[in-house]
Structure formats: C-alpha cells, structure tokens
Amino acid sequence: MCGIVGATAERSVSGILLEGLRRLEYRGYDSAGMAIWDGELIHRVRRAGKVQALADALDSQPLTGSAGIAHTRWATHGKPEEHNAHPHMSGTSLAVVHNGIIENFEELKLELMISGYSFSSETDTEVIAHL
C-alpha cells in the first residue's frame, strides 16, 4: 500500500520527509522516493527496495530545500524498479506522487507521446506529470 508525505518548512525538509516514510513502512511497499524544491528547481532521488536504500542514497546525494514530497510505492503498473518509483517528474519544475490507479492511462500516454512527450517509466502516474 502506498504512502505519501509532504512538508514545507523554513529549514531543509529531507529529514522530515524521510522520517515520515519510515513511519509508513508498516504499510508495505516496493520502492521509495523523494523530490525537493531548492528554490529554483526540483531534485529527486528514488530507490527500489526499502526506505533505508533511499536514506543511504540521500547520504551520498543529499537533497536540500524547504518544500518537498515523498512516497512509498506498491506496484500497480510497472515492475518494482527504481525508474518506476515515485515521484515522477516532467522537466525540473513539477513532481507528482499519487495513490490509486488511472484506468485510462494507456490512452492518455499514447496521446502525450504523439504530442512529443517521452516517458521513462511504466507507471500510470508519470502521465499525470506530463498532463
């Protein structure tokens, strides 16, 4: 079952988001990710597996900023691999997480691809980012 955490503060929120994900681990998941706005751009780190894998990645690739979102994913579309982990992005100014299923995502994805969008995941959620 997926979990979503969001935070905004007058300090870096990566620790807040990571703690939130740790509190949601009991729900079951296959990957975890985080996206943080640094005041100009959104930066993202995602990992397949446990929240600890994300925490380890953040040790070597820290994210800093005052607003962000984080997610634990339970696969509905796409294999449990890093490229399918949330958040999904369109460019560097929009990041999306979502729980649920977009029933018509394949039709939407095809329309977006015809319009020139490219996709890096097998998920339905990436469609939202591009829309």
DABELRA-V42000 format. One line per field, one symbol per residue. ss: DSSP state (A for helix, B for strand, O for the rest). psi: psi as a letter, one per 20 degrees, with the letter a starting at -180 (. if undefined). A space follows every 50 residues. Layout:
# DABELRA-V42000
ss: ???
psi: ???
This chain:
# DABELRA-V42000
ss: OOBBBBBBOOOOOAAAAAAAAAAOAAAOOOBBBBBBBOOOOBBBBBBBOO AAAAAAAAAAOOOOOOBBBBBBBOOOOOOOOAAAOOOBBOOOOOBBOOOO OOOOAAAAAAAAAAOOOOOOOOOOAAAAAAO
psi: pqqppqqprkrpjghggghghhiihiiprirqrqpppjigrpqqpqqqbr hhhggghhhimqpqrjprqqqppophpqqmrgiiqqqqqobjjpqpqqpa pohkhgggggghghijqqqjrjrhhhgggh.
